[in-house]
């Protein structure tokens, strides 16, 4: 069973930065994709960023130019660098691994104060 553990969340002021990490128990280089999603209270879970096995990246419209997804295959860890944070970025951020199955982490809270 693949496990994913997110870390790096916290409270930050608007305009600040955070880096989230997602450590996995399985090799991320074999996964079809690794993604970050987020869910704010009362809202649906939405895709924030994705990196595919081939290294292609994609981002949600609201975070383009501010967030960057990256990975370290040797550490089996995916990162989400979040810059110029806004109050509307406040949410629980989840890591997802997609291959033949779908795996999720437990989430990490990000709170951006105005």
HELIX and SHEET records of a PDB file:
HELIX    1   1 UNK A   28  UNK A   30  5                                   3    
HELIX    2   2 UNK A   73  UNK A   75  5                                   3    
HELIX    3   3 UNK A   87  UNK A   89  5                                   3    
SHEET    1   A 4 UNK A   4  UNK A   7  0                                        
SHEET    2   A 4 UNK A  18  UNK A  24 -1                                        
SHEET    3   A 4 UNK A  77  UNK A  82 -1                                        
SHEET    4   A 4 UNK A  67  UNK A  72 -1                                        
SHEET    1   B 6 UNK A  10  UNK A  13  0                                        
SHEET    2   B 6 UNK A 108  UNK A 113  1                                        
SHEET    3   B 6 UNK A  91  UNK A  98 -1                                        
SHEET    4   B 6 UNK A  33  UNK A  39 -1                                        
SHEET    5   B 6 UNK A  46  UNK A  52 -1                                        
SHEET    6   B 6 UNK A  57  UNK A  59 -1                                        
SHEET    1   C 4 UNK A  10  UNK A  13  0                                        
SHEET    2   C 4 UNK A 108  UNK A 113  1                                        
SHEET    3   C 4 UNK A  91  UNK A  98 -1                                        
SHEET    4   C 4 UNK A 102  UNK A 104 -1                                        
END                                                                             
